[in-house]
């Protein structure tokens, strides 16, 4: 597994939670789900990356700048830990992606003509369905 950014294990806080879903009685007595907590402001990430992450409108990042990821998809705590780390990695990758600037474009004359022709045709079709005036 390739990590986008190497984060020291000491900066990630783990807590085990009970997972819901299939598993019968096993679910009620074993804490296989995990909560990953990662404090952005106190982390060793670059300031630019921290700013980008804080600007992302993501429900997993709270107002204090803490990333909280809940993983309960698997019946194994270790698999849930890996899944949570993958989702954190995807979040960091999303923040590092450089978005291409949008160039303004105008519709071609032919596409404008096609659009207006189809609107005219639809209007004529509806006009022909009206009751006839005598």
N, C-alpha and C positions, 0 to 999 in steps of 0.2 A: 504494500500500500504506500503510495507516494503522498507525502504531506506537502501542501502548498507552503506553509510557514511552520517552522519548528517552534513549538511552544513548550516550555519546560513543564514537566508533570506537576510541579509545585504550584503553578498558576491555575490549574484546573481543580475545581472542588467537586467531588463525587458524593452522591447520597443514594442509597438504595431505597426503592419504593415498591410497594406491592403493585403488580401489574394485573390488569383485568383481562378478560378474554378466556379462550379455551384453556383447559388444563385441569378441570374438576377441582377436587379438594386441594391439589397441589398449589393452585393460585392463592388460596386463602391462607396458606401458612408459610410461603416462601417469598422473599422480596427479590424478584428477578428484574424488575424495572429499574432504570437509573435516571437520575437528574444530573445533568452536567451544568455546572455554573462556572462562567469565565468572566472575570471582571476586566473589561476593556481598558478602563482608565488606569488601573494599577498594573497592567500587563507590560511585557517587554517589547510589544509591537512598535513599529515606527509610528511617529505622530501622524504622518499622512494617512496611513492605513487605519489608525484609530478614528480619524476624522471621517473617512469614507464610510466606515462601519457605523458610526453614530448617525450619519446622514441617511443610511438605508432605512426605509420604512418597513421594518420587519417586526412582527409581533413577538419574536423570540428575544429581542433586545429591549429591555425595560428602560424607564426614564433615568435610572441611575447608571446606565451604561454597562449593565450586566447581561451577558448572553445566558439564557436558560433554555436548555434543550432537554426534553423528556423523551426517553426511548423505552417503549414497552412492547415492541413488535415481536420479540423472540422469547422463548421459555428459558433461555440461558442468560445469566447476568453478563457474562463475558461478551456474548454476541450483541447485547444491548449497549454495552460500553463502546464496542467497535462501531456500531451504527451511529451512536451519538457523536463520536469523533469524526466519522465521515460527514455528518451533517454540519458540524462546525467547520470542517475543511471546505465544504461546498460554500458556506457562508463567506469564508475568507477569500475563496477564489472569486466569488461574485463581486466582492469589494475591490479586488485587484484588477478586474477586467476593465479595459479602457473602452469607453463607448465612442464609436465613430460619430463625428459631428454630422448632423443632418443637413443635406444640401437642399435648398429650396428648388422645387421643380414646378413647371407649369404643364397642364394637360396639352396634348397636341391638338391642332385644329381639327384633325380627323376624328379624334376621340370626343371632342366637344360636339361636333356635328352628329356623330352616331348617337350620343346621349340625347341631344335635342330632337333628333328624328324619332327615337324610340318614345320620348315623352309625347310628341305630337301624335304618333301612331296610337298610343294608349289613350290619349284624350279623344281622338276620333272614334276609337272603339267604344268608349263610354258614351260619347255623344250619340252614336247610332243606336244605343239601347234605350234612349229616352223616348217617352211617348210622343207621337207625332202631333203637332199643333195644326188645327184646321183653320 
